[in-house]
Amino acid sequence: MNRSIVTAALLAGALALGGCGFTPLYASPGVTSQLAGVQVIAPEGRAGHLIREHLDDALARDKGATPLYRMSLQLSETRYPRGVRIDNVATRYEYVLTAAYTLVSVASGSPVKTGLARVEVTYDSADQPYASIAAQQDAQDRAAAEAARRIELELAAWLASQRS
């Protein structure tokens, strides 16, 4: 009995969404092909390389295709000691990555969208030097992945609003 009620409610919800004109963001006539046409230009350095790689993966960049847009990134990195022992040595850090981007239309050469993604992650700093470096690099990679995800979602929402 409960199963048929749940099934009926899900069917009614699906019909209601279909009737209101709801289209999933990544549906067939969606923004996926436009996202794949974004060429990312990142600054030199490890953080720039990481965020460019994560964005290329997230946007499903087709390196052989002619880009529709060029995105230039400006990155800012800061590291704050948060957990301080009694001997004034930090055991925990907060890493903040700020990625400002400008999306330029290749056809017109004019900026069409700007945005900012700010990501904060924390990591432990071990007494062993290699472990501390590995933790810092892992935090940098996690922050770059999250910044890329946020930028991808902002671009997808913007492209979807341009389509309608």
BELCOR-V77797 format. One record per residue. N is the residue number from 0. NEAR is the number of other C-alpha atoms within 12 Angstrom. D_CENTER is the distance of its C-alpha to the mean C-alpha in Angstrom with 1 decimal. Layout:
N:NEAR:D_CENTER
N:NEAR:D_CENTER
This chain:
0:7:43.6
1:8:40.2
2:9:38.5
3:10:39.9
4:11:38.8
5:12:35.2
6:13:35.3
7:14:36.8
8:14:34.3
9:14:31.3
10:14:33.2
11:14:33.9
12:15:30.2
13:16:29.2
14:14:32.0
15:13:31.1
16:14:27.4
17:13:28.9
18:11:31.4
19:10:29.1
20:11:27.1
21:17:23.9
22:19:21.7
23:16:18.7
24:25:15.6
25:20:15.6
26:13:19.4
27:11:21.7
28:15:22.0
29:23:18.3
30:30:15.5
31:26:14.8
32:25:17.2
33:33:16.0
34:36:12.4
35:30:14.2
36:32:16.1
37:39:13.5
38:33:14.6
39:39:12.4
40:27:14.8
41:30:13.8
42:21:16.4
43:15:18.6
44:15:18.3
45:19:16.6
46:35:13.4
47:32:13.2
48:23:14.0
49:32:11.5
50:43:8.4
51:38:10.2
52:25:11.0
53:28:7.7
54:38:6.8
55:28:10.4
56:22:10.2
57:29:7.5
58:35:9.4
59:24:12.7
60:28:14.0
61:22:17.7
62:16:19.1
63:11:22.5
64:15:21.9
65:18:22.3
66:25:19.1
67:26:19.1
68:32:16.8
69:31:16.0
70:37:13.1
71:29:14.3
72:33:12.4
73:28:14.3
74:33:13.5
75:27:15.5
76:26:16.1
77:23:18.6
78:23:20.2
79:22:22.5
80:20:25.2
81:19:25.3
82:19:27.8
83:15:31.0
84:13:34.0
85:8:37.6
86:8:38.0
87:11:35.2
88:16:32.8
89:21:29.2
90:25:28.1
91:25:24.7
92:27:22.1
93:26:19.1
94:32:16.4
95:30:14.5
96:35:11.8
97:31:11.6
98:38:9.8
99:29:11.8
100:35:11.5
101:29:14.3
102:35:14.4
103:25:18.0
104:23:19.9
105:18:21.8
106:13:24.7
107:12:25.5
108:14:24.0
109:16:23.0
110:18:19.7
111:22:18.5
112:24:15.4
113:23:14.2
114:25:11.6
115:25:10.6
116:31:7.9
117:27:10.1
118:32:9.7
119:27:13.1
120:31:14.2
121:28:17.9
122:31:19.9
123:29:23.6
124:31:25.7
125:19:28.5
126:15:31.9
127:12:31.6
128:12:30.0
129:12:28.3
130:16:26.8
131:20:25.5
132:18:23.9
133:17:22.3
134:26:20.9
135:32:19.5
136:23:17.9
137:23:16.4
138:32:15.0
139:37:13.5
140:31:11.9
141:26:10.6
142:36:9.2
143:39:7.6
144:33:6.1
145:28:5.0
146:39:4.0
147:39:2.3
148:27:1.9
149:28:3.4
150:39:4.2
151:39:4.9
152:24:6.7
153:25:8.3
154:36:9.4
155:30:10.7
156:23:12.5
157:23:13.9
158:28:15.1
159:24:16.6
160:14:18.4
161:14:19.7
162:14:21.1
163:14:23.2
